[in-house]
């Protein structure tokens, strides 16, 4: 069982609102959000300099668990932050962040943050991003094995769908591996529906935005919650419908 604060992942679709700057969350919208993903690499410089204070303030104000992400520029990061500096940032926010996301390709950094997460009792997401294509089925299996081998609690795979076949392959992969602690996203226009369908079939978290999209094809929180309220009975029950 994977827990983020009072949130138990896997019981129903979980909606993460990606935060890339200071934001006011309307009360009605807050009810549709399960956790915040703070993209530290996207924060304004002053907020990034006090990332711990930013996350602590977010948690105190809204009472939701926080996933801390400092994305490498190789996989979509907004600014280049050297791995040693990324580790220091992860170390800084560890007392207040509930979960941390590091790319599988980051190797040594992933191993160091894994040790940090174990020490602090935090969850670790080992992630993979391809903004050009969806890897072959064999490569998808290798990526999942690599993330699990790194002792991550969750493996996230986000890949651009160039065709409906790409979309259907990642959906099939999600169903086949739903018991392994997986997040999957097909990015881009063709993959848009994956942000609704995949969390209904086993992907643990779907990402949405409040003010600005942080990835190709990301939808606003209110749209994601609206679709899930319509199509997923577990999500409807969460909201008392």
C-alpha positions in Angstrom: 0.0 0.0 0.0 1.4 3.4 -1.1 0.4 6.3 1.0 0.9 10.1 0.5 -0.3 11.7 3.7 -3.9 10.5 4.0 -4.0 9.6 0.3 -3.8 5.9 -0.5 -2.6 5.4 -4.1 -4.4 2.8 -6.2 -7.8 2.9 -4.5 -9.1 5.3 -7.2 -7.6 7.7 -9.7 -5.5 10.4 -8.0 -5.3 13.9 -9.6 -2.0 15.8 -9.2 -2.0 19.5 -9.9 1.3 20.6 -11.3 2.6 23.8 -9.7 5.2 25.9 -11.5 4.8 29.2 -9.7 2.8 31.0 -7.0 -0.9 30.2 -7.4 -4.2 30.7 -5.6 -6.4 27.6 -5.8 -10.1 28.2 -5.7 -11.9 26.3 -2.9 -14.1 24.4 -5.4 -11.1 23.3 -7.4 -9.2 22.3 -4.4 -11.7 19.6 -3.7 -10.8 17.9 -7.0 -7.0 17.8 -6.2 -5.4 14.9 -4.4 -1.8 16.2 -4.3 0.4 18.9 -5.8 3.4 18.3 -8.0 5.8 21.2 -7.4 8.1 21.5 -10.4 11.0 23.1 -8.6 12.9 23.5 -11.9 10.0 25.7 -13.2 9.7 27.9 -10.1 10.7 31.6 -10.3 14.3 32.0 -9.0 13.3 33.5 -5.7 10.9 30.6 -5.0 13.4 28.0 -6.1 16.0 29.5 -3.7 13.5 28.8 -0.8 12.0 25.6 -2.2 11.4 24.2 1.2 9.5 27.3 2.3 7.5 27.3 -0.9 6.4 23.6 -0.4 5.8 24.1 3.3 3.6 27.1 2.6 1.6 25.2 0.0 1.0 22.3 2.4 0.0 24.6 5.3 -2.4 26.6 3.1 -4.1 23.7 1.3 -3.4 20.6 3.4 -2.5 18.4 0.4 0.5 16.1 0.0 3.3 17.3 -2.3 5.4 15.6 -4.9 8.8 17.4 -5.5 10.1 17.2 -9.0 13.4 18.8 -10.3 13.4 17.7 -13.9 16.6 17.4 -15.9 16.7 19.4 -19.1 17.3 16.1 -21.0 13.8 15.1 -20.1 11.9 18.4 -20.2 13.4 20.5 -17.3 12.9 24.3 -17.6 16.4 25.2 -16.4 19.7 23.3 -16.2 20.5 22.4 -12.6 23.5 20.2 -12.1 22.9 16.9 -10.4 24.8 17.9 -7.2 22.6 21.0 -6.9 19.5 18.9 -7.6 20.5 16.6 -4.8 21.0 19.5 -2.4 17.5 20.8 -3.4 16.0 17.3 -2.8 17.7 17.2 0.5 16.4 20.6 1.4 12.8 19.8 0.7 12.8 16.2 2.1 11.4 17.3 5.5 8.3 18.7 3.8 7.8 16.8 0.5 5.9 13.5 0.7 7.4 12.1 -2.5 10.2 12.8 -5.0 10.6 12.2 -8.7 14.0 11.5 -10.3 14.6 10.3 -13.9 15.9 6.7 -14.4 18.5 8.2 -16.7 19.9 10.2 -13.8 21.6 7.1 -12.5 23.7 8.1 -9.5 21.3 10.9 -8.5 18.4 8.5 -8.5 20.4 6.1 -6.2 21.2 9.0 -3.8 17.7 10.3 -3.7 16.4 6.7 -3.1 18.6 6.6 0.0 17.3 10.0 1.1 13.7 8.9 0.6 14.3 5.7 2.6 15.9 7.7 5.4 13.1 10.2 5.5 10.2 7.8 4.9 9.2 9.4 1.6 8.0 7.7 -1.7 10.3 7.7 -4.7 9.1 7.9 -8.4 11.6 6.8 -11.0 10.6 8.4 -14.2 11.1 8.2 -18.0 10.1 10.8 -20.6 10.3 10.6 -24.4 8.9 13.7 -26.1 9.4 12.2 -29.6 8.0 8.7 -29.6 6.7 5.8 -27.6 9.3 3.1 -27.1 8.7 -0.5 -28.3 6.9 -2.9 -26.0 10.3 -4.5 -25.2 11.8 -1.2 -24.3 8.8 -0.3 -22.1 9.4 -3.5 -20.2 13.1 -2.7 -19.8 12.3 0.8 -18.5 9.9 -0.7 -15.9 12.5 -3.2 -14.8 15.1 -0.5 -14.5 12.9 1.6 -12.3 12.0 -1.4 -10.1 15.6 -2.4 -9.9 16.4 1.1 -8.6 14.0 0.3 -5.7 11.6 3.0 -6.7 8.1 2.8 -5.2 6.5 4.0 -8.4 7.7 3.9 -12.0 6.5 6.7 -14.3 6.6 6.4 -18.1 5.5 9.4 -20.2 6.0 9.1 -24.0 4.7 10.9 -27.1 2.0 9.0 -29.0 2.7 9.3 -32.7 -0.3 7.1 -33.6 -3.3 5.4 -32.1 -1.3 2.2 -32.0 1.2 3.9 -29.7 -1.7 5.0 -27.4 -3.3 1.5 -27.4 0.1 -0.2 -26.7 0.7 2.0 -23.6 -2.8 1.3 -22.4 -2.2 -2.4 -22.8 1.1 -2.1 -21.0 -0.6 -0.3 -18.2 -3.2 -3.0 -17.7 -0.6 -5.7 -17.9 1.6 -4.1 -15.2 -1.0 -2.3 -13.0 0.1 -4.2 -9.9 3.7 -3.0 -10.1 3.2 0.6 -9.0 3.0 2.4 -12.4 2.1 5.8 -13.8 1.7 6.0 -17.6 1.0 9.0 -19.9 0.8 9.2 -23.6 1.8 12.8 -24.4 0.6 14.9 -27.3 -2.8 15.4 -29.0 -3.3 11.7 -29.9 -2.5 10.7 -26.3 -4.8 13.2 -24.7 -7.4 10.6 -23.6 -4.7 8.6 -21.7 -4.9 11.3 -19.0 -8.4 10.1 -18.3 -8.3 6.4 -19.3 -5.0 5.3 -17.9 -5.8 6.3 -14.2 -9.1 4.3 -14.6 -7.2 1.1 -15.6 -4.3 1.2 -13.1 -2.1 4.3 -13.6 -1.7 5.6 -10.1 -1.6 9.4 -10.8 -2.8 11.7 -13.5 -1.3 15.2 -13.9 -3.3 18.3 -14.6 -2.7 22.1 -14.3 -4.2 25.0 -12.6 -2.7 27.9 -14.5 -0.2 26.7 -17.1 0.4 23.3 -18.7 3.8 21.7 -17.8 3.8 19.0 -20.5 2.4 18.5 -24.0 -1.3 17.6 -23.8 -1.8 18.3 -20.1 -5.4 19.3 -19.3 -6.8 21.7 -16.7 -7.7 20.2 -13.3 -11.4 21.0 -13.7 -11.6 19.1 -17.0 -9.8 16.0 -15.7 -12.0 15.9 -12.6 -15.1 16.4 -14.7 -14.3 13.5 -17.0 -13.4 11.2 -14.1 -16.6 12.2 -12.3 -18.5 11.2 -15.5 -16.7 8.0 -16.3 -15.2 6.5 -13.1 -17.5 5.3 -10.4 -14.7 5.2 -7.8 -13.9 8.8 -8.5 -17.6 9.7 -8.3 -17.9 8.0 -4.9 -14.9 10.1 -3.7 -16.9 13.2 -4.5 -20.1 11.9 -2.9 -22.0 11.2 -6.2 
